[in-house]
Amino acid sequence: MHVVMFGDQHAETLGGAQVSMRLQRRFLEKAGHTVTIVAPRRHGPRSHRNADDPGYADLPSIPVTLDREYAMTWPGARADRAVDRVLAGRPPVDIVHVQGDFWGAFLGLRYARRHDLPVVFTFHNRVDVGIRAVAPFPDIVLRVLNRWGRRVLSEPAGSRSDGWSYLRMLASLADAVTAPSAHFARRLETNRVAPHVEVVWNGIDDDELAAALAAPRARPDSRLPRLVWVGRMSPEKRLIPFLEAVVASGIEADIEVIGNGAQRAAAQRVAERARASVFFLGSLPYRETLRRVRSADALVQTSIGFETQGMTIFEAATLGTPSIVCDPDLVAELGSGAWPVPDASTSALAAVLRAAVADVRAGTAPVPDPSIAERFRQSSRTAAMLEVYEAARARHDAT
């Protein structure tokens, strides 16, 4: 079949959803399917990356961040014509898979409606938590977002204007809804976003996993415990609270911070006060990131209430590395192999950091569930998603 994916951001930009879309595409194509990813055209220094890839259908866009990493395409009649134009001449579309929450969602849903196509909607983000973390007046932003979405999608006005009502509106236009974790799926169901949400984890590349597991578990020359933090440097990821906890804990360790973002300079200023050695490595290739996670003594996941899966802790568990985890939902989903942090305070995280370093030195660190390595492979996740596609097509045909 020909699967057309719609995203808020180009698949070659930074972000967990983008990594997931790239992996989904690769393994769908390995299974014999055709995939086209529709997203805003990139700007900035990374815009040349895979610019001639025929699987990308880029739309006219404007940059929306100072580093020009992210862009948007304004949804409307002009964008609709651009979508139809970039998909013209490609194989007939069998299913639309929406994996964005904003303009990507609007454009995908409008395209499916124009062409009478089935829709699978994957929710990757907690819209309410993300907006409250970055917007100065989140209630106003959510109210405007709800009105904007209903206008663009020609949906009737709703009685509420919170994050859940916004997601509920999007889900109502889909034939199937998925989420990348059980805890997020149940939360979507509890808030009546959809009566049933299928759980399909974001996976890890089978080949990259095999390469990472086959390589020696390299250790640095330093004998200090090594902790790794991976993510976007923005408020909802809580990098700065993590570094403040490192300062408060007084631990002696090597800490690697992988990623980039607006808070990097502020984070570096906090790190200067730490007894630990903190290394800011910037954005690294996927394979190198996996290598560093595998050779670390622990991965640190500090966001709370934002992650819909917490992909890095599953990558770490797959590679045999335990995690320090602040979000109780992620702890429950992961099972074994974690040091849970009891609350959001700096003191609680500092205490767990001290305990984790002591456990690493004593050789008593928790061991991740070995079954995750098989359940997390992208090949198994693609097989699960293909079942969702077929069910959505059947449901659409029946209506």
KOLPA-340916 format. One record per residue (C-alpha): residue number from 1; residue in three letters; x negated, y, z negated. Coordinates in Angstrom, 2 decimals, decimal comma, always signed. Layout:
BEGIN
<NUM ALA <X Y Z>>
...
# end
This chain:
BEGIN
<1 MET <+0,00 +0,00 +0,00>>
<2 HIS <-0,96 +3,67 +0,27>>
<3 VAL <-1,08 +5,31 -3,16>>
<4 VAL <-1,21 +9,10 -3,33>>
<5 MET <-2,41 +10,47 -6,66>>
<6 PHE <-1,81 +14,06 -7,76>>
<7 GLY <-4,02 +15,68 -10,40>>
<8 ASP <-4,31 +19,10 -11,98>>
<9 GLN <-8,05 +19,03 -11,31>>
<10 HIS <-10,25 +17,58 -8,62>>
<11 ALA <-11,41 +14,07 -9,44>>
<12 GLU <-15,08 +15,13 -9,24>>
<13 THR <-14,72 +17,68 -12,05>>
<14 LEU <-15,40 +16,96 -15,72>>
<15 GLY <-12,71 +15,23 -17,77>>
<16 GLY <-11,41 +11,85 -18,89>>
<17 ALA <-8,38 +11,88 -16,59>>
<18 GLN <-10,65 +12,62 -13,63>>
<19 VAL <-12,98 +9,73 -14,53>>
<20 SER <-9,96 +7,47 -14,80>>
<21 MET <-8,61 +8,54 -11,40>>
<22 ARG <-11,95 +7,87 -9,73>>
<23 LEU <-12,08 +4,39 -11,26>>
<24 GLN <-8,48 +3,63 -10,36>>
<25 ARG <-9,13 +4,63 -6,77>>
<26 ARG <-12,27 +2,50 -6,50>>
<27 PHE <-10,63 -0,66 -7,82>>
<28 LEU <-7,42 -0,18 -5,87>>
<29 GLU <-9,52 +0,10 -2,72>>
<30 LYS <-11,48 -3,03 -3,71>>
<31 ALA <-8,10 -4,77 -3,92>>
<32 GLY <-7,31 -3,70 -0,33>>
<33 HIS <-5,14 -0,64 -0,92>>
<34 THR <-5,52 +2,92 +0,38>>
<35 VAL <-5,79 +5,82 -2,07>>
<36 THR <-5,62 +9,56 -1,46>>
<37 ILE <-6,19 +11,99 -4,32>>
<38 VAL <-4,52 +15,40 -3,91>>
<39 ALA <-5,93 +18,17 -6,12>>
<40 PRO <-7,13 +21,79 -6,04>>
<41 ARG <-10,25 +22,50 -4,01>>
<42 ARG <-13,35 +22,92 -6,17>>
<43 HIS <-15,43 +26,05 -6,68>>
<44 GLY <-18,79 +26,68 -8,28>>
<45 PRO <-22,10 +24,79 -8,26>>
<46 ARG <-20,58 +21,28 -8,23>>
<47 SER <-18,16 +21,91 -5,36>>
<48 HIS <-20,42 +20,23 -2,77>>
<49 ARG <-20,30 +16,87 -4,56>>
<50 ASN <-18,61 +14,29 -2,29>>
<51 ALA <-17,11 +17,17 -0,29>>
<52 ASP <-16,72 +14,97 +2,81>>
<53 ASP <-15,03 +12,06 +1,01>>
<54 PRO <-11,99 +11,09 +3,12>>
<55 GLY <-10,11 +9,96 +0,02>>
<56 TYR <-9,85 +13,53 -1,26>>
<57 ALA <-7,11 +15,83 +0,06>>
<58 ASP <-8,12 +19,25 -1,24>>
<59 LEU <-5,63 +22,10 -1,53>>
<60 PRO <-6,28 +25,86 -1,39>>
<61 SER <-7,02 +26,99 -4,94>>
<62 ILE <-8,29 +29,70 -7,25>>
<63 PRO <-10,81 +29,13 -10,09>>
<64 VAL <-9,33 +29,40 -13,59>>
<65 THR <-12,43 +29,15 -15,82>>
<66 LEU <-15,49 +31,35 -16,02>>
<67 ASP <-17,82 +28,53 -15,01>>
<68 ARG <-15,56 +27,86 -11,96>>
<69 GLU <-15,42 +24,17 -12,86>>
<70 TYR <-11,63 +24,11 -12,89>>
<71 ALA <-9,11 +25,52 -10,42>>
<72 MET <-5,38 +25,71 -9,80>>
<73 THR <-3,06 +25,57 -6,83>>
<74 TRP <+0,07 +27,67 -7,28>>
<75 PRO <+3,08 +25,40 -6,66>>
<76 GLY <+5,62 +26,61 -4,15>>
<77 ALA <+6,61 +26,42 -0,51>>
<78 ARG <+3,14 +27,40 +0,74>>
<79 ALA <+1,48 +24,71 -1,38>>
<80 ASP <+4,09 +22,18 -0,23>>
<81 ARG <+3,13 +22,88 +3,37>>
<82 ALA <-0,54 +22,47 +2,45>>
<83 VAL <+0,20 +19,08 +0,82>>
<84 ASP <+2,11 +17,87 +3,87>>
<85 ARG <-0,68 +19,12 +6,12>>
<86 VAL <-3,52 +17,34 +4,27>>
<87 LEU <-1,53 +14,09 +4,21>>
<88 ALA <-0,53 +14,27 +7,87>>
<89 GLY <-2,18 +11,61 +10,00>>
<90 ARG <-2,88 +9,37 +7,01>>
<91 PRO <-1,08 +6,02 +6,56>>
<92 PRO <+2,56 +6,20 +5,42>>
<93 VAL <+2,77 +6,76 +1,68>>
<94 ASP <+4,26 +3,97 -0,44>>
<95 ILE <+4,07 +5,46 -3,91>>
<96 VAL <+3,22 +8,75 -5,63>>
<97 HIS <+1,18 +8,48 -8,83>>
<98 VAL <+1,22 +11,76 -10,77>>
<99 GLN <-1,64 +12,17 -13,25>>
<100 GLY <-1,42 +15,88 -14,05>>
<101 ASP <+0,75 +17,89 -16,41>>
<102 PHE <+0,95 +21,26 -14,65>>
<103 TRP <+0,60 +22,25 -10,98>>
<104 GLY <-0,50 +18,73 -10,05>>
<105 ALA <+2,70 +17,36 -11,56>>
<106 PHE <+4,87 +19,97 -9,85>>
<107 LEU <+3,31 +19,38 -6,45>>
<108 GLY <+3,47 +15,60 -6,75>>
<109 LEU <+7,08 +15,54 -7,87>>
<110 ARG <+8,11 +17,98 -5,14>>
<111 TYR <+6,30 +15,89 -2,52>>
<112 ALA <+7,99 +12,68 -3,70>>
<113 ARG <+11,39 +14,39 -3,65>>
<114 ARG <+10,88 +15,73 -0,10>>
<115 HIS <+9,89 +12,32 +1,22>>
<116 ASP <+12,11 +10,11 -0,97>>
<117 LEU <+9,20 +8,22 -2,53>>
<118 PRO <+8,94 +6,33 -5,84>>
<119 VAL <+6,97 +8,05 -8,61>>
<120 VAL <+4,79 +6,65 -11,38>>
<121 PHE <+3,86 +9,29 -13,96>>
<122 THR <+0,83 +8,78 -16,23>>
<123 PHE <+0,62 +11,11 -19,22>>
<124 HIS <-3,03 +11,66 -20,10>>
<125 ASN <-2,66 +14,68 -22,42>>
<126 ARG <-0,91 +15,92 -25,53>>
<127 VAL <+0,27 +19,18 -23,95>>
<128 ASP <+1,51 +20,64 -27,23>>
<129 VAL <-1,71 +19,97 -29,14>>
<130 GLY <-3,93 +21,18 -26,32>>
<131 ILE <-2,06 +24,46 -25,90>>
<132 ARG <-1,99 +25,11 -29,63>>
<133 ALA <-5,75 +24,56 -29,75>>
<134 VAL <-6,64 +27,06 -27,03>>
<135 ALA <-3,76 +29,58 -26,67>>
<136 PRO <-3,40 +32,57 -29,04>>
<137 PHE <+0,43 +32,51 -28,84>>
<138 PRO <+1,25 +28,83 -28,21>>
<139 ASP <+5,02 +29,05 -28,73>>
<140 ILE <+5,27 +31,74 -26,07>>
<141 VAL <+3,05 +29,73 -23,72>>
<142 LEU <+5,22 +26,63 -24,19>>
<143 ARG <+8,39 +28,63 -23,59>>
<144 VAL <+6,98 +30,07 -20,37>>
<145 LEU <+5,70 +26,65 -19,30>>
<146 ASN <+9,13 +25,08 -19,74>>
<147 ARG <+10,83 +27,84 -17,75>>
<148 TRP <+8,18 +27,74 -15,04>>
<149 GLY <+8,47 +23,97 -14,65>>
<150 ARG <+12,25 +23,96 -14,48>>
<151 ARG <+12,23 +26,73 -11,91>>
<152 VAL <+9,60 +25,11 -9,69>>
<153 LEU <+11,29 +21,70 -9,92>>
<154 SER <+14,84 +23,10 -9,60>>
<155 GLU <+15,83 +21,52 -12,89>>
<156 PRO <+18,58 +22,94 -15,15>>
<157 ALA <+17,56 +24,99 -18,19>>
<158 GLY <+16,90 +22,97 -21,33>>
<159 SER <+17,99 +23,64 -24,90>>
<160 ARG <+14,41 +23,44 -26,24>>
<161 SER <+11,07 +24,83 -25,10>>
<162 ASP <+8,48 +22,77 -26,97>>
<163 GLY <+5,83 +20,44 -25,60>>
<164 TRP <+7,99 +17,32 -25,82>>
<165 SER <+10,88 +18,87 -23,91>>
<166 TYR <+8,43 +19,84 -21,18>>
<167 LEU <+7,10 +16,28 -20,89>>
<168 ARG <+10,68 +14,98 -21,04>>
<169 MET <+11,55 +17,08 -17,99>>
<170 LEU <+8,60 +15,67 -16,01>>
<171 ALA <+9,30 +12,07 -17,01>>
<172 SER <+12,97 +12,37 -16,01>>
<173 LEU <+11,86 +12,65 -12,37>>
<174 ALA <+9,74 +9,48 -12,41>>
<175 ASP <+10,63 +5,86 -11,72>>
<176 ALA <+8,07 +4,58 -14,23>>
<177 VAL <+6,04 +6,20 -17,00>>
<178 THR <+2,70 +4,99 -18,35>>
<179 ALA <+0,32 +6,06 -21,12>>
<180 PRO <-3,28 +5,01 -21,77>>
<181 SER <-2,71 +3,80 -25,36>>
<182 ALA <-0,05 +2,14 -27,48>>
<183 HIS <+0,00 +4,94 -30,06>>
<184 PHE <+0,63 +7,62 -27,40>>
<185 ALA <+3,23 +5,48 -25,65>>
<186 ARG <+5,16 +5,01 -28,90>>
<187 ARG <+4,92 +8,73 -29,64>>
<188 LEU <+6,34 +9,53 -26,20>>
<189 GLU <+9,20 +7,11 -26,81>>
<190 THR <+9,87 +8,44 -30,31>>
<191 ASN <+10,15 +11,97 -28,91>>
<192 ARG <+12,50 +10,73 -26,16>>
<193 VAL <+10,15 +11,62 -23,32>>
<194 ALA <+11,10 +8,29 -21,71>>
<195 PRO <+13,06 +5,28 -22,98>>
<196 HIS <+10,17 +2,95 -22,13>>
<197 VAL <+6,51 +3,80 -21,58>>
<198 GLU <+4,21 +1,14 -20,18>>
<199 VAL <+0,76 +0,93 -21,80>>
<200 VAL <-2,07 +0,78 -19,27>>
<201 TRP <-5,44 +1,62 -20,76>>
<202 ASN <-7,97 +3,71 -18,87>>
<203 GLY <-10,75 +1,25 -18,18>>
<204 ILE <-14,47 +1,01 -17,74>>
<205 ASP <-16,10 +0,22 -14,40>>
<206 ASP <-16,77 -3,55 -14,29>>
<207 ASP <-20,06 -3,08 -12,43>>
<208 GLU <-21,28 -0,29 -14,71>>
<209 LEU <-20,36 -2,38 -17,74>>
<210 ALA <-22,27 -5,36 -16,41>>
<211 ALA <-25,32 -3,19 -15,71>>
<212 ALA <-25,18 -1,59 -19,16>>
<213 LEU <-24,84 -4,93 -20,94>>
<214 ALA <-27,62 -6,51 -18,88>>
<215 ALA <-30,11 -3,76 -19,67>>
<216 PRO <-32,24 -3,98 -22,83>>
<217 ARG <-30,74 -2,09 -25,75>>
<218 ALA <-33,39 +0,63 -25,69>>
<219 ARG <-34,25 +2,34 -28,95>>
<220 PRO <-36,08 +5,66 -29,23>>
<221 ASP <-39,44 +5,92 -30,94>>
<222 SER <-37,84 +7,64 -33,93>>
<223 ARG <-36,78 +5,29 -36,73>>
<224 LEU <-33,96 +7,60 -37,75>>
<225 PRO <-30,37 +6,47 -37,15>>
<226 ARG <-29,03 +7,86 -33,90>>
<227 LEU <-25,51 +9,22 -33,49>>
<228 VAL <-23,95 +10,27 -30,17>>
<229 TRP <-21,08 +12,74 -29,60>>
<230 VAL <-19,56 +12,83 -26,10>>
<231 GLY <-16,96 +15,25 -24,78>>
<232 ARG <-15,90 +18,67 -23,61>>
<233 MET <-17,07 +21,48 -25,87>>
<234 SER <-13,68 +23,04 -26,60>>
<235 PRO <-11,76 +23,58 -29,86>>
<236 GLU <-9,49 +20,54 -29,68>>
<237 LYS <-12,54 +18,24 -29,48>>
<238 ARG <-13,84 +19,62 -32,83>>
<239 LEU <-17,55 +19,65 -31,99>>
<240 ILE <-18,24 +22,61 -34,28>>
<241 PRO <-16,49 +21,01 -37,30>>
<242 PHE <-18,61 +17,91 -36,62>>
<243 LEU <-21,83 +19,91 -36,66>>
<244 GLU <-20,71 +21,77 -39,79>>
<245 ALA <-20,21 +18,37 -41,42>>
<246 VAL <-23,69 +17,34 -40,29>>
<247 VAL <-25,07 +20,43 -42,04>>
<248 ALA <-23,03 +19,73 -45,18>>
<249 SER <-23,98 +16,04 -45,26>>
<250 GLY <-27,72 +16,64 -45,26>>
<251 ILE <-28,26 +13,44 -43,28>>
<252 GLU <-31,56 +12,71 -41,60>>
<253 ALA <-30,69 +11,44 -38,15>>
<254 ASP <-31,11 +12,06 -34,46>>
<255 ILE <-27,88 +13,39 -32,96>>
<256 GLU <-27,26 +13,59 -29,22>>
<257 VAL <-24,47 +15,82 -27,92>>
<258 ILE <-23,43 +14,93 -24,37>>
<259 GLY <-21,18 +17,30 -22,44>>
<260 ASN <-20,66 +20,99 -21,78>>
<261 GLY <-18,11 +23,69 -22,39>>
<262 ALA <-17,34 +27,14 -23,70>>
<263 GLN <-18,41 +26,37 -27,28>>
<264 ARG <-21,94 +25,24 -26,48>>
<265 ALA <-23,71 +28,41 -27,64>>
<266 ALA <-21,71 +28,52 -30,89>>
<267 ALA <-22,39 +24,83 -31,48>>
<268 GLN <-26,13 +25,32 -30,99>>
<269 ARG <-26,13 +28,08 -33,59>>
<270 VAL <-24,47 +25,78 -36,12>>
<271 ALA <-26,87 +22,93 -35,29>>
<272 GLU <-29,87 +25,09 -36,12>>
<273 ARG <-28,92 +24,82 -39,81>>
<274 ALA <-28,81 +21,01 -39,84>>
<275 ARG <-31,39 +18,79 -41,47>>
<276 ALA <-30,77 +16,33 -38,65>>
<277 SER <-32,31 +16,78 -35,21>>
<278 VAL <-29,55 +17,77 -32,76>>
<279 PHE <-30,21 +17,43 -29,04>>
<280 PHE <-27,84 +19,04 -26,51>>
<281 LEU <-28,16 +16,95 -23,35>>
<282 GLY <-25,50 +18,62 -21,20>>
<283 SER <-23,44 +16,62 -18,71>>
<284 LEU <-25,02 +13,29 -17,77>>
<285 PRO <-24,22 +10,74 -15,05>>
<286 TYR <-21,76 +8,07 -16,17>>
<287 ARG <-24,33 +5,27 -16,20>>
<288 GLU <-26,78 +7,32 -18,27>>
<289 THR <-24,02 +8,22 -20,72>>
<290 LEU <-23,15 +4,54 -21,13>>
<291 ARG <-26,82 +3,70 -21,62>>
<292 ARG <-27,17 +6,25 -24,41>>
<293 VAL <-23,96 +5,12 -26,09>>
<294 ARG <-25,13 +1,50 -25,98>>
<295 SER <-28,50 +2,34 -27,54>>
<296 ALA <-26,98 +4,55 -30,25>>
<297 ASP <-26,24 +3,34 -33,78>>
<298 ALA <-22,83 +5,01 -33,73>>
<299 LEU <-20,60 +7,15 -31,56>>
<300 VAL <-18,76 +10,05 -33,20>>
<301 GLN <-15,17 +10,89 -32,16>>
<302 THR <-13,93 +14,01 -33,96>>
<303 SER <-10,71 +15,18 -32,27>>
<304 ILE <-7,47 +14,71 -34,22>>
<305 GLY <-3,99 +14,38 -32,72>>
<306 PHE <-5,17 +15,35 -29,23>>
<307 GLU <-6,56 +12,20 -27,63>>
<308 THR <-4,04 +10,01 -25,86>>
<309 GLN <-6,52 +7,15 -25,77>>
<310 GLY <-9,90 +8,18 -27,10>>
<311 MET <-11,69 +6,55 -24,19>>
<312 THR <-15,23 +7,02 -25,52>>
<313 ILE <-14,63 +4,85 -28,61>>
<314 PHE <-13,40 +2,02 -26,37>>
<315 GLU <-16,44 +2,42 -24,12>>
<316 ALA <-18,61 +2,28 -27,23>>
<317 ALA <-16,81 -0,82 -28,56>>
<318 THR <-17,17 -2,50 -25,17>>
<319 LEU <-20,91 -1,86 -25,39>>
<320 GLY <-21,10 -3,13 -28,99>>
<321 THR <-21,51 +0,29 -30,63>>
<322 PRO <-19,35 +1,18 -33,67>>
<323 SER <-17,68 +4,59 -34,00>>
<324 ILE <-17,03 +7,24 -36,63>>
<325 VAL <-13,39 +8,19 -35,96>>
<326 CYS <-11,37 +11,11 -37,36>>
<327 ASP <-7,96 +10,35 -35,82>>
<328 PRO <-6,02 +7,61 -37,70>>
<329 ASP <-4,09 +6,69 -34,53>>
<330 LEU <-7,36 +5,95 -32,75>>
<331 VAL <-8,63 +3,94 -35,72>>
<332 ALA <-5,50 +1,77 -35,63>>
<333 GLU <-5,75 +1,28 -31,85>>
<334 LEU <-9,43 +0,37 -31,99>>
<335 GLY <-9,13 -2,11 -34,85>>
<336 SER <-12,53 -3,22 -36,12>>
<337 GLY <-15,83 -1,47 -35,52>>
<338 ALA <-15,07 +1,93 -37,03>>
<339 TRP <-15,83 +4,15 -39,98>>
<340 PRO <-12,48 +5,97 -40,50>>
<341 VAL <-12,53 +9,57 -41,74>>
<342 PRO <-9,68 +10,00 -44,28>>
<343 ASP <-8,74 +13,60 -43,48>>
<344 ALA <-9,69 +16,65 -41,37>>
<345 SER <-11,89 +18,33 -43,95>>
<346 THR <-15,58 +18,99 -43,49>>
<347 SER <-16,31 +17,29 -46,81>>
<348 ALA <-14,56 +14,07 -45,76>>
<349 LEU <-16,45 +13,88 -42,47>>
<350 ALA <-19,73 +14,69 -44,23>>
<351 ALA <-19,14 +11,85 -46,70>>
<352 VAL <-18,43 +9,37 -43,88>>
<353 LEU <-21,54 +10,53 -42,02>>
<354 ARG <-23,63 +9,82 -45,12>>
<355 ALA <-21,99 +6,40 -45,51>>
<356 ALA <-22,48 +5,51 -41,84>>
<357 VAL <-26,16 +6,45 -41,88>>
<358 ALA <-26,63 +4,37 -45,04>>
<359 ASP <-24,85 +1,39 -43,44>>
<360 VAL <-27,00 +1,64 -40,32>>
<361 ARG <-30,16 +1,64 -42,41>>
<362 ALA <-28,91 -1,32 -44,45>>
<363 GLY <-27,86 -3,29 -41,37>>
<364 THR <-24,22 -3,41 -42,51>>
<365 ALA <-22,56 -1,29 -39,81>>
<366 PRO <-19,06 -2,48 -38,76>>
<367 VAL <-18,89 -4,69 -35,66>>
<368 PRO <-16,48 -3,85 -32,79>>
<369 ASP <-13,90 -6,40 -31,64>>
<370 PRO <-15,64 -8,40 -28,87>>
<371 SER <-12,34 -8,95 -27,00>>
<372 ILE <-12,20 -5,25 -26,11>>
<373 ALA <-14,97 -5,79 -23,54>>
<374 GLU <-12,68 -7,97 -21,43>>
<375 ARG <-9,44 -6,06 -22,03>>
<376 PHE <-11,09 -2,76 -21,12>>
<377 ARG <-12,43 -3,78 -17,68>>
<378 GLN <-11,01 -1,63 -14,88>>
<379 SER <-10,19 -4,68 -12,76>>
<380 SER <-7,70 -5,85 -15,39>>
<381 ARG <-6,29 -2,32 -15,75>>
<382 THR <-5,78 -2,05 -11,98>>
<383 ALA <-3,93 -5,37 -11,92>>
<384 ALA <-1,63 -4,04 -14,66>>
<385 MET <-1,01 -0,79 -12,77>>
<386 LEU <-0,16 -2,65 -9,57>>
<387 GLU <+2,63 -4,39 -11,49>>
<388 VAL <+3,92 -0,97 -12,56>>
<389 TYR <+3,82 +0,23 -8,94>>
<390 GLU <+5,88 -2,72 -7,74>>
<391 ALA <+8,43 -2,25 -10,52>>
<392 ALA <+8,73 +1,46 -9,70>>
<393 ARG <+9,25 +0,74 -6,00>>
<394 ALA <+11,96 -1,79 -6,81>>
<395 ARG <+13,68 +0,63 -9,20>>
<396 HIS <+13,55 +3,42 -6,64>>
<397 ASP <+14,94 +1,22 -3,87>>
<398 ALA <+17,77 +0,12 -6,15>>
<399 THR <+18,87 +3,71 -6,71>>
# end
